[in-house]
Amino acid sequence: MFDSALFDGDENAIVDFKYSSDPRLTWWFDHHQSAFLNAEDQEHFRRDTSGRKLYDPSYKSCTSFISRVGLDRFGFHAPDLDDLVHWSLIIDGAQYPDAKTAVELGAPAMKLTLVIEAAKGSDIVQKIIGWMQHRQLSEIIAEPEIQALYKPLYQRHLESMDLIRNRATQVDGVIFFDLAGYDVEGYNKFIPYYLFPDSTYTVSVTPSSFRTKISVGSNPWTPVEPKHNLASICERYGGGGHARVGAISLAPGELVRAREVAAEIVAELKT
C-alpha cells in the first residue's frame, strides 16, 4: 500500500505497480494480473472517468503499453526513445531468443540492467535515466563510472551462477534452491533455465536486509507448456505477478515461513 503522504505533487503517477484509489493520483499504468490490492480498488478503477488510469494485462512491457497509449490516445511519439522501448519489451517481457542471450549479457542494455537492478539508492539510476534521454546505450555502458560498477557486478553474476548450480535441485521439472546464508540479494532469473534447460518452473528463497523473498518463475523456452498461473498461486500468499512469473515478499527474518511457502508451491507445481 502507498503512504498517502507520497501523493504531494501537482501530478502524481504510479507506473508498473499496484493501483491506488487516492483521489490525488493523476496517472496510473500497469500490466500485471495482480494490479489491485482488493475488490474495492478494482471497482474504483472501473468507475474512473479521467481517461488517465490505464490497465492492460495483455502487454508484456509496461513501457510498450505507455508508448502505445501515448501514440494512439495523445498523438505522442518520441522516435529517439524507440530503442529503449524495444529493449524494455525484451527485458521486461522476457522475450530473449534463448537462455544464453539472457544470461551471458552481451548487449549494452543487458549490462545496464545489471547495474540498475543492483543500485543502492536512486542516484546512479537517475543519472542513467538522464543519459538515456539523449545518448545511446552503448555510450552509457562505456562511461567509466558505469564500468566501475558493472565489472564487480558481473563477477558476482558469474559467482551466482556457480552458487545456483551447486545449490539447486530439479525434480519433476521444478528447480528449487535456497540462498539463505549466502551474500546474494538477487540473481539473474534466467540462470536456472540456462543451467537446467529441460526444466519448467523455478522456486527460490532469497533473504535480504529488507525482506525474505520467494520467487516463482517459468521457463520461457520450456519444451513443456506451463499449466499453472503463477500470479494466482502467489496471490494466495500475499504476492502476485504475471501468469508466467510471480513473487512473494515476507518480512526480514521470516525464513522458516518462506521455506514452508516455497515447499508448498514446489509440491503444487510438480502436479
TORPA-453982 format. One record per residue (C-alpha): residue number from 1; chain; z, x, y. Coordinates in Angstrom, 1 decimal, padded with zeros to 4 digits, always signed. Layout:
! residues N
atom num: NUM&chaine: A&w: Z&u: X&v: Y
...
***
This chain:
! residues 271
atom num: 1&chaine: A&w: +000.0&u: +000.0&v: +000.0
atom num: 2&chaine: A&w: -000.7&u: +001.1&v: +003.6
atom num: 3&chaine: A&w: +002.1&u: +001.6&v: +006.1
atom num: 4&chaine: A&w: +001.3&u: -000.8&v: +008.9
atom num: 5&chaine: A&w: +002.0&u: +001.9&v: +011.5
atom num: 6&chaine: A&w: -001.2&u: +003.6&v: +010.4
atom num: 7&chaine: A&w: -003.3&u: +000.9&v: +012.0
atom num: 8&chaine: A&w: -002.8&u: +002.2&v: +015.5
atom num: 9&chaine: A&w: -006.4&u: +002.8&v: +016.7
atom num: 10&chaine: A&w: -008.9&u: +000.8&v: +018.6
atom num: 11&chaine: A&w: -010.9&u: +000.9&v: +015.4
atom num: 12&chaine: A&w: -009.2&u: +001.1&v: +012.1
atom num: 13&chaine: A&w: -011.2&u: +001.8&v: +008.9
atom num: 14&chaine: A&w: -010.4&u: +002.1&v: +005.2
atom num: 15&chaine: A&w: -013.2&u: +003.8&v: +003.2
atom num: 16&chaine: A&w: -013.3&u: +004.1&v: -000.6
atom num: 17&chaine: A&w: -009.8&u: +002.8&v: -001.1
atom num: 18&chaine: A&w: -007.9&u: -000.4&v: -001.7
atom num: 19&chaine: A&w: -008.2&u: -003.4&v: +000.7
atom num: 20&chaine: A&w: -005.5&u: -004.3&v: +003.3
atom num: 21&chaine: A&w: -005.1&u: -007.7&v: +004.8
atom num: 22&chaine: A&w: -003.6&u: -006.2&v: +008.0
atom num: 23&chaine: A&w: -005.3&u: -008.1&v: +010.9
atom num: 24&chaine: A&w: -005.8&u: -004.8&v: +012.8
atom num: 25&chaine: A&w: -008.2&u: -003.5&v: +010.1
atom num: 26&chaine: A&w: -011.6&u: -003.3&v: +011.6
atom num: 27&chaine: A&w: -013.8&u: -001.9&v: +008.8
atom num: 28&chaine: A&w: -013.5&u: -001.7&v: +005.0
atom num: 29&chaine: A&w: -015.9&u: -000.3&v: +002.5
atom num: 30&chaine: A&w: -015.2&u: +000.0&v: -001.2
atom num: 31&chaine: A&w: -016.9&u: +000.0&v: -004.6
atom num: 32&chaine: A&w: -014.1&u: +000.2&v: -007.1
atom num: 33&chaine: A&w: -013.4&u: -002.6&v: -009.6
atom num: 34&chaine: A&w: -009.7&u: -002.2&v: -008.7
atom num: 35&chaine: A&w: -010.3&u: -002.8&v: -005.0
atom num: 36&chaine: A&w: -007.5&u: -005.3&v: -004.4
atom num: 37&chaine: A&w: -003.7&u: -004.9&v: -004.9
atom num: 38&chaine: A&w: -003.3&u: -008.6&v: -005.6
atom num: 39&chaine: A&w: -005.0&u: -012.0&v: -005.6
atom num: 40&chaine: A&w: -003.8&u: -012.7&v: -002.1
atom num: 41&chaine: A&w: -005.7&u: -009.7&v: -000.7
atom num: 42&chaine: A&w: -008.8&u: -010.7&v: -002.6
atom num: 43&chaine: A&w: -008.6&u: -014.2&v: -001.2
atom num: 44&chaine: A&w: -008.1&u: -012.8&v: +002.3
atom num: 45&chaine: A&w: -011.2&u: -010.7&v: +001.9
atom num: 46&chaine: A&w: -013.2&u: -013.7&v: +000.7
atom num: 47&chaine: A&w: -012.2&u: -015.6&v: +003.8
atom num: 48&chaine: A&w: -013.2&u: -012.8&v: +006.2
atom num: 49&chaine: A&w: -015.9&u: -013.7&v: +008.7
atom num: 50&chaine: A&w: -016.1&u: -010.4&v: +010.6
atom num: 51&chaine: A&w: -019.0&u: -009.0&v: +008.6
atom num: 52&chaine: A&w: -017.2&u: -005.7&v: +008.6
atom num: 53&chaine: A&w: -015.3&u: -005.9&v: +005.3
atom num: 54&chaine: A&w: -017.8&u: -004.9&v: +002.7
atom num: 55&chaine: A&w: -017.5&u: -004.6&v: -001.1
atom num: 56&chaine: A&w: -020.0&u: -003.9&v: -003.9
atom num: 57&chaine: A&w: -018.8&u: -002.5&v: -007.2
atom num: 58&chaine: A&w: -022.4&u: -002.0&v: -008.3
atom num: 59&chaine: A&w: -022.6&u: +001.1&v: -006.2
atom num: 60&chaine: A&w: -021.7&u: +004.4&v: -007.9
atom num: 61&chaine: A&w: -021.0&u: +006.1&v: -004.5
atom num: 62&chaine: A&w: -019.2&u: +004.5&v: -001.5
atom num: 63&chaine: A&w: -021.2&u: +006.9&v: +000.7
atom num: 64&chaine: A&w: -024.5&u: +005.5&v: -000.5
atom num: 65&chaine: A&w: -023.1&u: +002.0&v: -000.1
atom num: 66&chaine: A&w: -022.2&u: +002.7&v: +003.5
atom num: 67&chaine: A&w: -025.6&u: +004.3&v: +004.1
atom num: 68&chaine: A&w: -027.5&u: +001.2&v: +002.7
atom num: 69&chaine: A&w: -025.3&u: -001.2&v: +004.8
atom num: 70&chaine: A&w: -025.9&u: +000.9&v: +007.9
atom num: 71&chaine: A&w: -029.7&u: +000.7&v: +007.4
atom num: 72&chaine: A&w: -030.0&u: -002.9&v: +006.2
atom num: 73&chaine: A&w: -027.5&u: -004.6&v: +008.5
atom num: 74&chaine: A&w: -027.3&u: -002.4&v: +011.5
atom num: 75&chaine: A&w: -030.7&u: -000.6&v: +011.5
atom num: 76&chaine: A&w: -028.9&u: +002.8&v: +011.4
atom num: 77&chaine: A&w: -030.4&u: +005.8&v: +009.6
atom num: 78&chaine: A&w: -029.5&u: +009.4&v: +010.0
atom num: 79&chaine: A&w: -032.1&u: +011.4&v: +008.1
atom num: 80&chaine: A&w: -030.3&u: +014.7&v: +008.8
atom num: 81&chaine: A&w: -027.5&u: +013.3&v: +006.5
atom num: 82&chaine: A&w: -029.7&u: +012.3&v: +003.6
atom num: 83&chaine: A&w: -028.9&u: +015.5&v: +001.6
atom num: 84&chaine: A&w: -025.2&u: +014.6&v: +001.9
atom num: 85&chaine: A&w: -025.8&u: +011.0&v: +000.8
atom num: 86&chaine: A&w: -027.9&u: +012.4&v: -002.1
atom num: 87&chaine: A&w: -025.1&u: +014.7&v: -003.3
atom num: 88&chaine: A&w: -022.4&u: +012.0&v: -002.8
atom num: 89&chaine: A&w: -024.2&u: +009.9&v: -005.4
atom num: 90&chaine: A&w: -024.4&u: +012.8&v: -007.8
atom num: 91&chaine: A&w: -020.8&u: +013.9&v: -007.4
atom num: 92&chaine: A&w: -019.0&u: +010.6&v: -006.9
atom num: 93&chaine: A&w: -021.2&u: +008.7&v: -009.4
atom num: 94&chaine: A&w: -021.2&u: +011.5&v: -012.0
atom num: 95&chaine: A&w: -025.0&u: +011.5&v: -012.0
atom num: 96&chaine: A&w: -025.3&u: +015.0&v: -013.3
atom num: 97&chaine: A&w: -028.1&u: +015.6&v: -015.9
atom num: 98&chaine: A&w: -025.7&u: +017.3&v: -018.2
atom num: 99&chaine: A&w: -022.1&u: +018.7&v: -018.5
atom num: 100&chaine: A&w: -023.4&u: +022.2&v: -017.9
atom num: 101&chaine: A&w: -024.6&u: +021.3&v: -014.4
atom num: 102&chaine: A&w: -021.3&u: +019.6&v: -013.7
atom num: 103&chaine: A&w: -019.1&u: +022.4&v: -014.9
atom num: 104&chaine: A&w: -020.9&u: +025.6&v: -014.0
atom num: 105&chaine: A&w: -021.0&u: +024.8&v: -010.3
atom num: 106&chaine: A&w: -024.4&u: +026.2&v: -009.5
atom num: 107&chaine: A&w: -025.3&u: +024.1&v: -006.4
atom num: 108&chaine: A&w: -023.6&u: +024.7&v: -002.9
atom num: 109&chaine: A&w: -022.4&u: +021.1&v: -002.9
atom num: 110&chaine: A&w: -020.6&u: +021.7&v: -006.2
atom num: 111&chaine: A&w: -018.9&u: +024.8&v: -004.8
atom num: 112&chaine: A&w: -017.8&u: +022.9&v: -001.7
atom num: 113&chaine: A&w: -016.4&u: +020.1&v: -003.8
atom num: 114&chaine: A&w: -014.1&u: +022.6&v: -005.5
atom num: 115&chaine: A&w: -012.9&u: +023.8&v: -002.1
atom num: 116&chaine: A&w: -012.4&u: +020.3&v: -000.7
atom num: 117&chaine: A&w: -010.6&u: +018.9&v: -003.7
atom num: 118&chaine: A&w: -008.1&u: +021.9&v: -003.7
atom num: 119&chaine: A&w: -007.5&u: +021.8&v: +000.0
atom num: 120&chaine: A&w: -003.8&u: +021.9&v: +001.1
atom num: 121&chaine: A&w: -003.7&u: +019.7&v: +004.2
atom num: 122&chaine: A&w: -006.7&u: +018.4&v: +006.1
atom num: 123&chaine: A&w: -007.6&u: +021.3&v: +008.5
atom num: 124&chaine: A&w: -010.3&u: +023.0&v: +006.4
atom num: 125&chaine: A&w: -011.7&u: +019.6&v: +005.3
atom num: 126&chaine: A&w: -012.0&u: +018.6&v: +008.9
atom num: 127&chaine: A&w: -013.8&u: +021.8&v: +009.7
atom num: 128&chaine: A&w: -016.2&u: +021.3&v: +006.8
atom num: 129&chaine: A&w: -016.9&u: +017.8&v: +007.9
atom num: 130&chaine: A&w: -017.7&u: +019.1&v: +011.4
atom num: 131&chaine: A&w: -020.1&u: +021.7&v: +010.0
atom num: 132&chaine: A&w: -021.7&u: +019.0&v: +007.7
atom num: 133&chaine: A&w: -022.9&u: +017.1&v: +010.8
atom num: 134&chaine: A&w: -025.4&u: +019.9&v: +011.8
atom num: 135&chaine: A&w: -025.5&u: +022.6&v: +009.1
atom num: 136&chaine: A&w: -027.0&u: +022.9&v: +005.6
atom num: 137&chaine: A&w: -024.6&u: +023.0&v: +002.6
atom num: 138&chaine: A&w: -025.8&u: +026.5&v: +001.6
atom num: 139&chaine: A&w: -024.9&u: +027.8&v: +005.1
atom num: 140&chaine: A&w: -021.4&u: +026.3&v: +004.9
atom num: 141&chaine: A&w: -020.5&u: +027.7&v: +001.5
atom num: 142&chaine: A&w: -021.6&u: +031.1&v: +002.7
atom num: 143&chaine: A&w: -019.1&u: +031.1&v: +005.6
atom num: 144&chaine: A&w: -016.6&u: +034.0&v: +005.0
atom num: 145&chaine: A&w: -013.7&u: +031.5&v: +005.4
atom num: 146&chaine: A&w: -015.0&u: +029.2&v: +002.7
atom num: 147&chaine: A&w: -015.9&u: +032.1&v: +000.4
atom num: 148&chaine: A&w: -012.3&u: +033.4&v: +000.7
atom num: 149&chaine: A&w: -011.1&u: +030.0&v: -000.5
atom num: 150&chaine: A&w: -013.8&u: +029.5&v: -003.1
atom num: 151&chaine: A&w: -013.6&u: +032.7&v: -005.1
atom num: 152&chaine: A&w: -009.9&u: +032.4&v: -006.3
atom num: 153&chaine: A&w: -010.5&u: +028.7&v: -006.9
atom num: 154&chaine: A&w: -013.5&u: +029.4&v: -009.1
atom num: 155&chaine: A&w: -011.4&u: +031.9&v: -011.1
atom num: 156&chaine: A&w: -008.8&u: +029.2&v: -011.6
atom num: 157&chaine: A&w: -011.6&u: +026.8&v: -012.6
atom num: 158&chaine: A&w: -012.5&u: +029.3&v: -015.4
atom num: 159&chaine: A&w: -008.9&u: +029.6&v: -016.4
atom num: 160&chaine: A&w: -008.5&u: +025.8&v: -016.6
atom num: 161&chaine: A&w: -011.5&u: +025.7&v: -019.0
atom num: 162&chaine: A&w: -009.7&u: +028.2&v: -021.3
atom num: 163&chaine: A&w: -006.4&u: +026.2&v: -021.0
atom num: 164&chaine: A&w: -008.0&u: +022.9&v: -021.8
atom num: 165&chaine: A&w: -009.9&u: +024.5&v: -024.7
atom num: 166&chaine: A&w: -006.6&u: +025.7&v: -026.1
atom num: 167&chaine: A&w: -004.5&u: +022.5&v: -025.4
atom num: 168&chaine: A&w: -007.0&u: +019.7&v: -026.2
atom num: 169&chaine: A&w: -007.4&u: +017.8&v: -029.4
atom num: 170&chaine: A&w: -010.2&u: +015.5&v: -030.3
atom num: 171&chaine: A&w: -009.6&u: +012.7&v: -032.8
atom num: 172&chaine: A&w: -012.0&u: +009.7&v: -033.4
atom num: 173&chaine: A&w: -013.9&u: +010.6&v: -030.3
atom num: 174&chaine: A&w: -010.9&u: +010.7&v: -028.0
atom num: 175&chaine: A&w: -009.9&u: +014.0&v: -026.3
atom num: 176&chaine: A&w: -006.2&u: +014.4&v: -025.3
atom num: 177&chaine: A&w: -004.4&u: +017.2&v: -023.5
atom num: 178&chaine: A&w: -001.1&u: +017.6&v: -021.7
atom num: 179&chaine: A&w: -000.9&u: +020.2&v: -018.9
atom num: 180&chaine: A&w: +002.8&u: +019.9&v: -018.2
atom num: 181&chaine: A&w: +004.4&u: +023.3&v: -017.8
atom num: 182&chaine: A&w: +001.2&u: +024.9&v: -016.5
atom num: 183&chaine: A&w: +000.4&u: +025.5&v: -012.9
atom num: 184&chaine: A&w: -002.6&u: +023.1&v: -012.8
atom num: 185&chaine: A&w: -002.6&u: +020.2&v: -010.4
atom num: 186&chaine: A&w: -006.2&u: +019.3&v: -011.1
atom num: 187&chaine: A&w: -009.2&u: +020.2&v: -013.1
atom num: 188&chaine: A&w: -013.0&u: +019.5&v: -013.2
atom num: 189&chaine: A&w: -013.1&u: +016.2&v: -015.1
atom num: 190&chaine: A&w: -016.3&u: +017.2&v: -016.9
atom num: 191&chaine: A&w: -014.7&u: +020.2&v: -018.6
atom num: 192&chaine: A&w: -013.6&u: +018.2&v: -021.7
atom num: 193&chaine: A&w: -017.2&u: +017.0&v: -022.3
atom num: 194&chaine: A&w: -018.5&u: +020.5&v: -021.8
atom num: 195&chaine: A&w: -016.2&u: +021.7&v: -024.5
atom num: 196&chaine: A&w: -016.4&u: +018.6&v: -026.8
atom num: 197&chaine: A&w: -019.9&u: +017.2&v: -026.2
atom num: 198&chaine: A&w: -019.6&u: +014.7&v: -029.1
atom num: 199&chaine: A&w: -016.5&u: +013.0&v: -027.6
atom num: 200&chaine: A&w: -016.5&u: +009.6&v: -026.0
atom num: 201&chaine: A&w: -013.2&u: +009.5&v: -024.0
atom num: 202&chaine: A&w: -010.6&u: +011.8&v: -022.4
atom num: 203&chaine: A&w: -007.0&u: +011.1&v: -021.6
atom num: 204&chaine: A&w: -004.9&u: +013.7&v: -019.9
atom num: 205&chaine: A&w: -001.4&u: +014.2&v: -018.4
atom num: 206&chaine: A&w: -001.2&u: +016.4&v: -015.3
atom num: 207&chaine: A&w: +002.2&u: +016.7&v: -013.4
atom num: 208&chaine: A&w: +002.1&u: +017.9&v: -009.8
atom num: 209&chaine: A&w: +004.5&u: +018.2&v: -006.9
atom num: 210&chaine: A&w: +003.8&u: +014.6&v: -005.6
atom num: 211&chaine: A&w: +003.0&u: +012.6&v: -008.8
atom num: 212&chaine: A&w: +002.6&u: +012.5&v: -012.5
atom num: 213&chaine: A&w: -001.0&u: +011.6&v: -013.2
atom num: 214&chaine: A&w: -002.6&u: +010.1&v: -016.3
atom num: 215&chaine: A&w: -006.4&u: +010.5&v: -016.1
atom num: 216&chaine: A&w: -008.7&u: +008.4&v: -018.3
atom num: 217&chaine: A&w: -012.4&u: +009.0&v: -018.4
atom num: 218&chaine: A&w: -015.5&u: +008.6&v: -020.5
atom num: 219&chaine: A&w: -018.3&u: +011.0&v: -021.3
atom num: 220&chaine: A&w: -021.4&u: +010.3&v: -019.1
atom num: 221&chaine: A&w: -023.6&u: +011.9&v: -021.8
atom num: 222&chaine: A&w: -021.8&u: +010.4&v: -024.9
atom num: 223&chaine: A&w: -024.0&u: +009.6&v: -027.9
atom num: 224&chaine: A&w: -021.8&u: +006.5&v: -028.4
atom num: 225&chaine: A&w: -021.8&u: +003.9&v: -025.6
atom num: 226&chaine: A&w: -018.2&u: +003.4&v: -024.4
atom num: 227&chaine: A&w: -016.9&u: -000.2&v: -025.1
atom num: 228&chaine: A&w: -013.6&u: -000.1&v: -023.2
atom num: 229&chaine: A&w: -013.3&u: -000.9&v: -019.5
atom num: 230&chaine: A&w: -011.0&u: +001.9&v: -018.3
atom num: 231&chaine: A&w: -010.2&u: +000.4&v: -014.9
atom num: 232&chaine: A&w: -008.8&u: -002.7&v: -016.7
atom num: 233&chaine: A&w: -006.7&u: -000.5&v: -019.0
atom num: 234&chaine: A&w: -005.3&u: +001.5&v: -016.1
atom num: 235&chaine: A&w: -004.6&u: -001.6&v: -014.1
atom num: 236&chaine: A&w: -002.1&u: -002.7&v: -016.7
atom num: 237&chaine: A&w: +000.0&u: +000.4&v: -015.9
atom num: 238&chaine: A&w: -000.4&u: +000.1&v: -012.1
atom num: 239&chaine: A&w: -003.5&u: +002.2&v: -011.8
atom num: 240&chaine: A&w: -007.2&u: +001.4&v: -011.5
atom num: 241&chaine: A&w: -010.7&u: +002.9&v: -011.0
atom num: 242&chaine: A&w: -014.1&u: +002.1&v: -012.4
atom num: 243&chaine: A&w: -015.2&u: +000.8&v: -015.8
atom num: 244&chaine: A&w: -016.0&u: +004.4&v: -016.9
atom num: 245&chaine: A&w: -013.2&u: +006.3&v: -015.2
atom num: 246&chaine: A&w: -009.7&u: +005.5&v: -014.1
atom num: 247&chaine: A&w: -006.2&u: +006.9&v: -013.4
atom num: 248&chaine: A&w: -002.6&u: +006.0&v: -013.2
atom num: 249&chaine: A&w: -000.1&u: +007.7&v: -010.8
atom num: 250&chaine: A&w: +003.6&u: +007.7&v: -011.6
atom num: 251&chaine: A&w: +006.5&u: +009.3&v: -009.6
atom num: 252&chaine: A&w: +007.1&u: +013.0&v: -009.8
atom num: 253&chaine: A&w: +009.1&u: +013.9&v: -012.9
atom num: 254&chaine: A&w: +008.2&u: +010.8&v: -014.9
atom num: 255&chaine: A&w: +006.7&u: +013.0&v: -017.6
atom num: 256&chaine: A&w: +008.3&u: +011.1&v: -020.6
atom num: 257&chaine: A&w: +006.8&u: +007.8&v: -019.4
atom num: 258&chaine: A&w: +003.5&u: +009.4&v: -018.6
atom num: 259&chaine: A&w: +003.3&u: +010.7&v: -022.2
atom num: 260&chaine: A&w: +004.2&u: +007.3&v: -023.6
atom num: 261&chaine: A&w: +001.4&u: +005.6&v: -021.5
atom num: 262&chaine: A&w: -001.1&u: +008.3&v: -022.5
atom num: 263&chaine: A&w: -000.3&u: +007.8&v: -026.1
atom num: 264&chaine: A&w: -000.7&u: +004.0&v: -025.9
atom num: 265&chaine: A&w: -004.1&u: +004.5&v: -024.1
atom num: 266&chaine: A&w: -005.3&u: +007.0&v: -026.7
atom num: 267&chaine: A&w: -004.4&u: +004.7&v: -029.5
atom num: 268&chaine: A&w: -006.3&u: +001.8&v: -027.8
atom num: 269&chaine: A&w: -009.4&u: +003.9&v: -027.2
atom num: 270&chaine: A&w: -009.5&u: +005.0&v: -030.8
atom num: 271&chaine: A&w: -010.0&u: +001.4&v: -031.9
***
